[in-house]
Every structure is written in C-alpha cells, then in structure tokens.
Amino acid sequence: MSTNKGAGGAGGGGKKKKEVKKETKLGMAYKKDDNFGEWYSEVVVNSEMIEYYDISGCYILRPWAMEIWELLKEFFDAEIKKLKLKPYYFPLFVTENVLQKEKDHIEGFAPEVAWVTKSGKSDLEAPIAIRPTSETVMYPYFSKWIRSHRDLPLKCNQWCNVVRWEFSNPTPFIRSREFLWQEGHTVFANKEEADEEVLQILELYRRIYEEFLAVPVSKGRKSEMEKFAGGLYTTSVEAFIPNTGRGIQGATSHCLGQNFAKMFDITFENEKGERSMVWQNSWAYTTRSIGVMVMTHGDDKGLVLPPKVAPVQVIIIPVPFKDADTTAIKGACESAVYTLNQAGIRADLDARENYSPGWKYSQWEMKGVPLRIEIGPKDLANKQVRIVRRDNGTKVDIPSTDLVEQVRLLLNVIQVNLFETAKQKRDACIAPISTWDEFTAALNDKKLILAPWCDEEEVEKDVKARTKGELGAAKTLCTPFDQPDLPSGTVCFASGKAATKWSFWGRSY
Amino acid sequence: MSTNKGAGGAGGGGKKKKEVKKETKLGMAYKKDDNFGEWYSEVVVNSEMIEYYDISGCYILRPWAMEIWELLKEFFDAEIKKLKLKPYYFPLFVTENVLQKEKDHIEGFAPEVAWVTKSGKSDLEAPIAIRPTSETVMYPYFSKWIRSHRDLPLKCNQWCNVVRWEFSNPTPFIRSREFLWQEGHTVFANKEEADEEVLQILELYRRIYEEFLAVPVSKGRKSEMEKFAGGLYTTSVEAFIPNTGRGIQGATSHCLGQNFAKMFDITFENEKGERSMVWQNSWAYTTRSIGVMVMTHGDDKGLVLPPKVAPVQVIIIPVPFKDADTTAIKGACESAVYTLNQAGIRADLDARENYSPGWKYSQWEMKGVPLRIEIGPKDLANKQVRIVRRDNGTKVDIPSTDLVEQVRLLLNVIQVNLFETAKQKRDACIAPISTWDEFTAALNDKKLILAPWCDEEEVEKDVKARTKGELGAAKTLCTPFDQPDLPSGTVCFASGKAATKWSFWGRSY
C-alpha cells in the first residue's frame, strides 16, 4: 500500500507503481504520438466506455460513455424545446419504394442500407430497409399533416438509433454501423425562416463541442460535393485531430430547400389562399462527438474528461497509512463526497479495500476524472485535502472548509484549460497556403489547410484524384464562416482560376 | 363564435356545435361501448398520439404520445438510478449463433425475429437478427465483465427500440412490430438479492400504472406456461379492459435464475475463492402502457388523460364576446398561463383566431386535457375564471386570486377520481368462480375470472384447448400476490384436483 507522501506522484513511487500495474494490467500499452489508432482503441476500451461486439462495426456503449451522452442530451434537448421542437418517434423501417423517392438522396445512402428480408422462417413480401436517416420515413406524413400556413412551422425531433452498413475502417464512436443520434426535421413557410434555424442549430452544435466537450470547431458551409445527399446546402461544425492530421465532421445542419417537398408533395395554403411549397431543414449530431472528445484530450495515461461532461468530476480516495485512524479517514472522505454532492458536484468515493491507493489513482486517471482528492492522516491532522488535477497533474493542498469553492473553481479552470490547449494545438496546425506545392507539402505535414479556392466542383474532384493514396484523398472540410481577407486577384491553389473564398482542405475521418 | 354563456356546455349550444363539428370532422364516429376496436383506433389517431404508417404493425408516435412517454421515463429512470442501475446501449443486432444459445428462449422468440440478410446490393455472409429483447445480446459480455464477487451486482438498463415481427392483430401501442421500452438486466451473487429486486422493480411498475396512468393493476406471478421464455419465474402487473373483457399484461419483472448463466458461462469467484454461478433478472415496460391508459379512461368524446402524465394539464381558451375587450381577455389568459407555468403546472393557451371557442373545447376534449379554463368578458368583470373538468364535465367559477391553489387541487382530485373510477369498474368485473360452468359463463360475460386452480401446466393447456374460439382461448393472467382465503378441500375449477391457489383467468391482449 502506498503512502500519502509517496502517492503524491501518479500512483505511488516508481518501482512500486510498475509492480502494481504489471500485476493488474492497468497501464496503457500504446502512446498517443506513436500509434494513434491503437492508442485510441485502448483508451476507449480501458476507460470502460466501449466494449467491442461480435459483429464488426457494432460497439457496446458502457455507462462511462452513456452518461456523457445523457449529459449532452439533457443540454441539447432542453435547448431545442425552447425552440419549440416536439418529440416524435418514427419507425425504424422504411419501404423500398419510399426510400427511393428522392433520387440524389438514395444514391447517397443506397450502398450502406441494411435490408430486412425475413421474419422467423418466412420471406417478407418485399425487402424493408432499416433507416440510415429518416427524411423518407417522415416526409410522406408531413405532406399529410400540413395543409395551411397555420400548420407551419412543423418542428420534429427524435432521439434514436440509425444504421449505415459501412465497410471501411469501423472505429468506436467515429464510424460504426449503428449509432445513436438526434435528428431534427423542420418545415417552414419560407426560406428565411429555414436559413435562420440552420444557424441557430449550428450554434447549439458549436456549444456542445466547445462548451461541453471542450473541442474547438469551425463553423462553415460544405462544398457541393460534400453536402447532404438531396439537400440544398449543408453547414457543419468541423473539428481537427492534430495527431492524424485529419478533419472530422462534428455535426451537420442542412437546409434541404424544396427538393424533398417536391418529391413528397409537401405544400400548404398560404395567407393569400394559394398553394405554396414548404422549405425544410434537417440536422443531427451523433455519439461520434464523444469519440472526437476522446481523441482531442486523451493522453498516455488514458482518457481526459472535460468537467462539464465527466460522469464523475471528483474521485475521492482514502489514503490510510499503517497505524493511522482509518475510520476517521473514511469518515472525512464520506463527508467530502456528501458536501460536494450537496453542492451539485458529481463526486464519488473509491473505498475499495482490495486495491492500493496507487492502483486507484491509475485507474481513475485512465478513466479521465478531472479531479482526484486524496485524504490521508496528515490531511486529517491539518484539516485539509490534497487535490490533484488530471489535465496537468498539479497538486494543491486546500483547507477542508474551502472544499466546495476550490473544487468548483478548479473544475472551471480545467474546462477552460482543456479548450484553450486544444485550440492552441488546432490553431498551430492551420496552414494558409496559396499554391499546389504548398498544398501537398502541408498535406504531408498533417496540416489543416486553408486555401483560396474557385469553388468549382470539378476542381474538388480533380484535387481528390490527384491526392489519392494509402491515407485517403484530400477534400474540402468546409468553407469557414469566419473568412480571412481575400485580396482581389487571389487565385485558386488548384485551378489557377480566380478564388472566391478560403476553404479548409485536408484528409478526413 | 359561441358566447361565454353558451360555451358553458361542452362546445357551445347544441345545434351550433354540431355544425362546427360537421364542418371540421372533429367528432368521434364510434362509441366506446358499441365498437371498442374502432373507437380505440379513432381515439389514438384523432387525439394526435398516433399516425398509421405504411408498414403494417408500425406506428408513428406523435408528440402527444411521446411527451407522455418522456414523463414516464423521467420518473422511472430516476427511480432505477436510486437503485444504482447504470445506462448502457447494446447493439440492435445479434448473430444467429448467439441468439440461439438458450434453447427455451429462442423457441419463444424465433417466429417473431426479423432478419437482415443484405446491405446495399450485397448479401451478408450470415443473416443477422434484430433484437426482440437483449438477453442474448448482453450476456456474453456479462460473462467477460464479471470475475469476482466484487463485480456484483451488475446493473444495466437501456432505453431502446425492439422488433417482434408479429402477425396477429397489430394495434397501436398494444401490439406493434417495433416498440420502445426500457430493459433492465441485473446480475447478483445469490437468489435472495435477485428475488428482492424482482419485487422492487414490480413495485415501480405498479406505480407507473396506478400513480401515473391511474390504471389499477394486480401484482402477481405468471404460470409456467406464461412465464418468460428461458426464465425461472415471471412476475407482472396485470390490467383489465372491461369493455372487451380482456386482461392485459402491463409490465414484467423476471427472475431468470441461473439458466442464462449456465448457457453464457457467467460465473464469479465468491468470497471463499470458489467459482459460483450468478443469478439474473430482466425486466421491462413498454409504450404499451400508454395504450392501456387510453383504453381505460377514454370516453365518447375522446382521450381522457390523468393529470400526472398529461402533456398539457390546463388549456386556457379566451371566449371573446362581440364588442368585448378582446385585448383584456387575451391579457387575462396570458397572465393565467404565466401564473400556472410559474407554479410548475403545464398550462397552455389556445389563442388561434380561426377556430371558435366551441371547436377548441371539442378539440381539447378529444386530446383529453384534464382542465379547461375559459375566460370571457363576464369572468374578466368578476375577476374570476371558469374551470371545466374533462373527467366529469363539471364546471366551477373561481376567483382569479385562487387560480394556482384551485387548479392544483382539481388536478389532484381528477388523478384520484380517474383511478378510483377505473378501480371500481375493474373490481366490478372480478368474478370469483369455483366450477367449470361458472367459469365459461363468466368468460362469456367478459369477467376477470378468479378461480381456484391446481397449478398444473397440463390443466392450463386443457383449459386453453376447451375454450378455443373466435375470441381467443382463455388462459391464466397471473396468480395475484394478494390471495383470498383458500379453504382446505377447495378443488380446481378445471381438473377437480386439490386447488393450491387462486389465479386470474381470462382472454387477454
């Protein structure tokens, strides 16, 4: 058993710690900078977020992941209810006929659709698809429900599972065959209202990433090639993983325009008594968000959780010395948990007697808990507790009377620090370029490339073709709303034509 | 537009009301006592709970249903979290091999399992099942996670969709091919703890039905024939629908014993260092609960919602007279909504100008809102509001200053009244019988039959066979925990052997 003093380091003194780790297989085998892919798998499994399942591309979400999902959902659901979104649940299944109604849409999703063809031992009359997304599930009924301008806006949201039977590189949270999401589907009388909502929702997505997950994102618009299949335009929040040099789409808010309205005949009688076609949006964020957070903050000790989404914000660990008053130490720990819980802080006690304090330190570091509190005989005598930060390992002894105040302060500091650190790392990767040579150099250098572009679809196709390779081709990530100055005469890095905007380019997940 | 006085009745004066209804097709075409099946379909559709979907047996749950589901979920999820249940999400899919591991279990579910055999245009290597329930999805991993007695109890819950591709009589909420539920799966070191939890959960289910949905239920144990496929014993809460004379299983809490533990090799090292087999439970309630509530309380005007689960508890309708101060009336209505909302009461304003007050009365009656508040010029002058109860139509004028207090009181009274009324109706259907002739007479008379039984499986099979017919065979519903006295010498109504218990018998959903 390690001592209070010795336990000041992360898991007791060097040698002792190694023994404990070896004994329990608690350490990480991979380093984030050496083998990012294996490191990621190890973190999500060892932190008990994920269990691999016996069907490839399907994963078990354990409480350490689901509790984060519930915290995000609590925030987002309350926000969209303020925007008058109503909860719905539409079926998992859709007929082939309806699924194929919007041509671009089905072209985008067809290769990934899972089909049910049998029940029990009988063949179904016709195959039935499992929703890859619910536009075609919902919109025939929107057509039925909407008659007059008084039925607008119609605002539906559902929390559900969707299935996209992808075959490339399944990765927990990031790319899985079934995932959880919310999908909002809204209908308006005019484009202005639709446009406005697209951005309201995008701002909520930014808040999920930046305020909750402490992950910096760029808001922007997708290119024509990358927009939602069948939609008018797509906005997104885009994150970036410096270790792999890949962009990752965080969430999307689409304006569908009137394409689906045409196909599904969704019209209304306007105030002048004329039939008019509606304007529609759809938008979603998924459990992928958790994976982006893991990739952004995790380190060689495991997960690092932003306090706002940590299922346990403070873990309290008794450090009973030999001959110390263990009852008093346990009492002080229980009192600290109680005091913090009463103050609305998610604190928990690790009172397990079959593990050493050092082992517990390692385990809770692996699980990414923002603050550890250690209470030993010396702390008891001095009416203090020792607080250790997960994000940077710093330790501080604080008087027990200041517990709530200091913990609250530190949790806020960690939340800000994680975001600022991630933002600095991300910003350091942004490479503004102007020529093709600079572009390929930056791509090889794992940069988040900001390039002047002519915004022509053919040029994006061409860039994709020219950068094809083992690591995947480069493509546009988004055209950020926050545009640097574009002096007249600036040319497209790829085509040499006049550039019309700055866009982010890179490889992506 | 109807007047304040005329509007005292449900929807204005007789003639006027009929005209409005005809014009808007708002009335109910069927009566509960005349054609229960059509009445039920009409209520769930017209109240905007359900939309029929183009795949048979699948239904769209609209906000008026989903908001009830969310209220039930909020209660239940908080309660099971107090019992230390943790949120999980396991995959929708399960391989054929694993699904078939527990023989009795798969025999019970096989005919209803939906199979995915294709993705995109490719055939899958092997068909994959969609979960009809998640025992076989979860338990291989329980085996992996549980090593020592310290890993117990393990307590998992997930909120999700499941699919049972039934072919008999699809009915919204009651019998659908996809439904929403929670499924709890727990693992204990011994039978005592498992037994105890079975009843803790059953009590929560009773509370959902009796305290929230105001539906009286009987707690009891299922017969061997009716228990969960593969389990040790099943407890349930059973409701009864007097109109059809059918019992309906409200929710089930199963002790699985050690059957699944054997098949999936779920063992632990106990405190003595020996390998021991775990004890397991599983338990679930579904969106069916909403259907039972609709059937129990609905009337010829539509839905009747218990206040505790009503998405809108109080609807406030301005009744502007000709020449009246409509601005002042609207202001009084808005003030009432605000005051009630501030007090935590779910109140809403129907300010639509294109509908008459009478039409609105009918629509909100159709939707089952517990209280209607009318505010017209006379109410304004007298500083009062008129409150109309949905459950019994009574009206009362109360001073505006007493608004919150009176509304709160009335909502409580309605909640109690709905339960007591339903309980009286249900109790009046209970027919204690002792002979076969009494049994068949009571069955024809749509009774909830309480019969002394020998508790032999062969006898239940025999009763089923002898009562087969168009309406379906009779079977045991449950053996209620609350047992009447069973004098020695009492014989089984069906076999003439010694009776060992009183059981509920009847047709069922």
Chai-1 contact restraints between the chains, C-beta under 6 A:
chainA,res_idxA,chainB,res_idxB,connection_type,confidence,min_distance_angstrom,max_distance_angstrom,comment,restraint_id
A,E51,B,Y141,contact,1.0,0.0,6.0,A-B,restraint_1
A,Y53,B,P91,contact,1.0,0.0,6.0,A-B,restraint_2
A,I55,B,F93,contact,1.0,0.0,6.0,A-B,restraint_3
A,C58,B,P91,contact,1.0,0.0,6.0,A-B,restraint_4
A,C58,B,F93,contact,1.0,0.0,6.0,A-B,restraint_5
A,I60,B,F90,contact,1.0,0.0,6.0,A-B,restraint_6
A,L61,B,Y89,contact,1.0,0.0,6.0,A-B,restraint_7
A,P63,B,K86,contact,1.0,0.0,6.0,A-B,restraint_8
A,P63,B,P87,contact,1.0,0.0,6.0,A-B,restraint_9
A,M66,B,P87,contact,1.0,0.0,6.0,A-B,restraint_10
A,M66,B,Y89,contact,1.0,0.0,6.0,A-B,restraint_11
A,K86,B,P63,contact,1.0,0.0,6.0,A-B,restraint_12
A,P87,B,P63,contact,1.0,0.0,6.0,A-B,restraint_13
A,P87,B,M66,contact,1.0,0.0,6.0,A-B,restraint_14
A,Y89,B,L61,contact,1.0,0.0,6.0,A-B,restraint_15
A,Y89,B,M66,contact,1.0,0.0,6.0,A-B,restraint_16
A,F90,B,I60,contact,1.0,0.0,6.0,A-B,restraint_17
A,P91,B,Y53,contact,1.0,0.0,6.0,A-B,restraint_18
A,P91,B,C58,contact,1.0,0.0,6.0,A-B,restraint_19
A,P91,B,E178,contact,1.0,0.0,6.0,A-B,restraint_20
A,L92,B,N161,contact,1.0,0.0,6.0,A-B,restraint_21
A,L92,B,E178,contact,1.0,0.0,6.0,A-B,restraint_22
A,F93,B,I55,contact,1.0,0.0,6.0,A-B,restraint_23
A,F93,B,C58,contact,1.0,0.0,6.0,A-B,restraint_24
A,P111,B,G120,contact,1.0,0.0,6.0,A-B,restraint_25
A,A114,B,V116,contact,1.0,0.0,6.0,A-B,restraint_26
A,A114,B,S119,contact,1.0,0.0,6.0,A-B,restraint_27
A,W115,B,K118,contact,1.0,0.0,6.0,A-B,restraint_28
A,V116,B,A114,contact,1.0,0.0,6.0,A-B,restraint_29
A,V116,B,V116,contact,1.0,0.0,6.0,A-B,restraint_30
A,T117,B,T117,contact,1.0,0.0,6.0,A-B,restraint_31
A,K118,B,W115,contact,1.0,0.0,6.0,A-B,restraint_32
A,S119,B,A114,contact,1.0,0.0,6.0,A-B,restraint_33
A,S119,B,W165,contact,1.0,0.0,6.0,A-B,restraint_34
A,G120,B,P111,contact,1.0,0.0,6.0,A-B,restraint_35
A,Y141,B,E51,contact,1.0,0.0,6.0,A-B,restraint_36
A,N161,B,L92,contact,1.0,0.0,6.0,A-B,restraint_37
A,W165,B,S119,contact,1.0,0.0,6.0,A-B,restraint_38
A,E178,B,P91,contact,1.0,0.0,6.0,A-B,restraint_39
A,E178,B,L92,contact,1.0,0.0,6.0,A-B,restraint_40
